[in-house]
Amino acid sequence: MNIMSHLIWFSSHKKYDECKLTELVSLLDAYGYKDVGYLHKLLLEENKKKYSGKAFVKINISEEEEIWQHVTSRSILVKGVIQIWSEGSSYDEVLNNLMTKKCLFEETLDNKKWCFYFNAFGKVINQEEKIKKMNFFKSLLYKYNSVDLLNPDVQLGLLEEYDQTDKGTLKTVYFGKCVALRKYNKSLIFGGNTGDVGMGAGVDAIEGVGCNEGGSVASTVSCAAEWRRRAENPKVAWWTHYALNRRPILGPTTTDNELAFIMCNLAKIKSGHIVLDPFVGSGGLLITASIFNAICIGNDIDIRLLKGYKLSYLNPHMKHKNNKKSIFENFVYYNLKMPEILVSDNSRPVWNFFHKPWVDAIVTDPPYGHRATVRMCVKSPKRVPGKSIKGGSRGESDVQTGEEDEDCGEIVETSNDCDEDESKKVKCLMNTKTVAYSCSSAVKDLLNIASHVLVDNGMLVFLLPIQTETLEEDKALLNHEDFTLISYDLQSFTPTTGRFIVSMKRKCR
């Protein structure tokens, strides 16, 4: 297979810029790209800082067009891949170089429908200027008259990169064949099918999405028409249909929609994978995993979040047929597989570690901050917070003083109607005392659970809050004998605070 220069075109995303290379390599590995080891070394070990803030990354790779189309259709941060035919600092330089490569045009465009794809990074170009720039190459393209803007067989990419320090100065012009572009890939626009690492049921299977049982035929048809209208709009990124403000039930600390998809991509989640979220909360990460057809399991110590008591609230911008606010309502709205949910304490895991490992990926966002804290059950309701807990694995340094709350316990049923026994069980769970304990201890518990339940080469992806003055201590938490640390991408909040988006792989036993 020929190795050629390719241009990877990334979204200019300030919040998650550090994740772009990690997401790219993870998706290539998920789809079976053969040279992923080379790319991991090149992009994640040697040149990661070099590409920070860059929208274009040039690398020598094999084409494997089908794999790249899958990657761009699922990736949040990769916008396209261009096979570079020529590049230069001016249009004259690019044209002169292309005049020596007329054979590429004959091989690519002969008897095929084609069109131009133009994009400029760092400057706004109006339509008149775009046409003028594309016409600059008419001496090479006049023979190929089968132009089709709607359904081309081949797209020729013309990309400009402008200097960000000296705005308005053209830095580089790239010309080549588009291997894969997110914009024109309709297979993933709201639930399209993407194969083994697929999204879900496809556009033809969304007739009931967003329509609760018992609705009228007219309302069901209108809902289906609305989703179909969204699916047919290629200008809207497919993941915006799952944005938090479009969900019927909103939680207090639900993970950002784009970040949730990035984390699932880092975890290489495929159809049929078993995915566990030990801090499930309002279920935002499991919604994303379910979109990728995963089998989802979650647990949390706070039954109020799972049931929607006082914490979750109805989206005020949507119509609601009932006032239910449980974790399952968003799954019903998107017509996704229901997750299995437990109420349990991660400091005392409920999983039987003597069984064969059974989880393919763990994706989670441990609570931290003022709105959500990591909590553990106290055996005796009379025990004073801050003291070591008999029979537990935590000492004085792990338990935060001055905080006491409710929750802990058993399985939460997925049925809609609570009978008397379940009501007693829920009341018992809500009266169980808990205390807050340190985030570092929660991470240790998470690594302990993951090391036992993850299959060999299974992925653990989670968020870790950090402060600049304790950065080395925070990094030290990621050292574990059973895991290989793949990446810890920083998302900064302030000059002194932020969080790592951590991805780790379970070593073979």
Sequence and secondary structure as in RCSB ss.txt:
>XXXX:A:sequence
MNIMSHLIWFSSHKKYDECKLTELVSLLDAYGYKDVGYLHKLLLEENKKKYSGKAFVKINISEEEEIWQHVTSRS
ILVKGVIQIWSEGSSYDEVLNNLMTKKCLFEETLDNKKWCFYFNAFGKVINQEEKIKKMNFFKSLLYKYNSVDLL
NPDVQLGLLEEYDQTDKGTLKTVYFGKCVALRKYNKSLIFGGNTGDVGMGAGVDAIEGVGCNEGGSVASTVSCAA
EWRRRAENPKVAWWTHYALNRRPILGPTTTDNELAFIMCNLAKIKSGHIVLDPFVGSGGLLITASIFNAICIGND
IDIRLLKGYKLSYLNPHMKHKNNKKSIFENFVYYNLKMPEILVSDNSRPVWNFFHKPWVDAIVTDPPYGHRATVR
MCVKSPKRVPGKSIKGGSRGESDVQTGEEDEDCGEIVETSNDCDEDESKKVKCLMNTKTVAYSCSSAVKDLLNIA
SHVLVDNGMLVFLLPIQTETLEEDKALLNHEDFTLISYDLQSFTPTTGRFIVSMKRKCR
>XXXX:A:secstr
  EEEEEEEE   STTGGGHHHHHHHHHHHTT TTHHHHIIIIIIISTTTTTT SEEEEEEE  HHHHHHHHHH 
SSEEEEEEEEEEESSHHHHHHHHTT HHHHHHHHTTS EEEEEEEESS   HHHHHHHHHTTHHHHTT   B SS
S SEEEEEEEEE SSSTT EEEEEEEEEEEESTT GGGTTS   GGG  SS GGG TTTT  TT  HHHHHHHHH
HHHHHHT TTS GGGGG GGGSSEE TT   HHHHHHHHHHTT  TT EEEETT TT HHHHHHHHTT EEEEEE
S HHHHHTSSS EE TTS  SS   STTHHHHHTT    EEEE  TTS  S TTS   EEEEEE    SSS   E
EE SSTT  TTS  TTSS  TTTEEEEEEEE   SB    SS  HHHHHHHHHHHHSEEEEE HHHHHHHHHHHH
HHHEEEEEEEEEEEEEEGGGHHHHHHTT  TTEEEEEEEEEESSSSEEEEEEEEEE   
